[in-house]
Amino acid sequence: VSKVLIDSPESFSRFPIVMFNRQDLAETGLIMPGSQLKYRWLLSSDDKESLDNFKTWLKPQLDVHQEISDAHSRSEWLGHMLENSANLLSFAAVISVLLAGAAISISTRQFVERHIVQVALIKSLGASANKIRKLYFGQLLILGIVSAVIGLCLGHILQQVIASYIVGFYQITLGDASFITYFNSLLSGLGFLFFFAFPPLWHLPDVAPIKILRKDMPVDRVKDISQALIAALAVFMLIFLFSGDIILTLKVSAAMVVVAILTFLFARLT
């Protein structure tokens, strides 16, 4: 005996445990009729999709004495904890993006208010509504892409810092982030920018040139209920994108609707 095992992620029984090379197993004479043997094949991969595909292929080929176990199936408590932790992180990400969406909507409304006279002046010089619309939405798209790339770079750097600390503290190896994660983040960011900034901006190019002289002339705006429905659709899609669970998506969406209704009622009462 050269070492004493004092800790392990595996749950050992109350009997003493001896670990040795498998090539020395035959010389011990432990394998004989009546021996209770359990063979385990431990698999890991940085590519989760490949490992899941392999498990799907292997499962129908197992006999009654064989099974596939992982952190979710081997321990019910650990499986629930991992699932709840993943849902909590997904929900926290959704709340963060939702707050960003609200900030985008407020900023866009202020932007529209400042550019009403400017748009009226441009239209008085002969610019069409479609040309102005392409100009503003083109600027919005460029701004969104640049901001998303900067955010992804900052997020990647922060992730590397946290990952290096975890690796140094726990002495483990972490897999690389998948490209699809960055793509989903970019897509969700641009989608949220579109859903929250699109409604207030849509009617801006329709401002009449006479608005330069008549400050009291009303401007067409998207109805609040329409903007709320568009925002709710964006939130629903985002929750489903992050969680991948339609039941959780429906529950969280219903809870947000209830909170929004209660907030509206309290605001009306006060």
Secondary structure, 3 states (H helix, E strand, C coil): CCCCCCCCCCCCCCCCCCCCCHHHHHHHCCCCCCCCCCCCCCCCCCCHHHHHHHHHHHHHHCCCCCCCCCHHHHCHHHHHHHHHHHHHHHHHHHHHHHHHHHHHHHHHHHHHHHHHHHHHHHHHCCCCHHHHHHHHHHHHHHHHHHHHHHHHHHHHHHHHHHHHHHHHHHCCCCCCCCHHHHHHHHHHHHHHHHHHHHHHHHCHHHCCHHHHCCCCCCCCCCCHHHHHHHHHHHHHHHHHHHHCCHHHHHHHHHHHHHHHHHHHHHHHHC
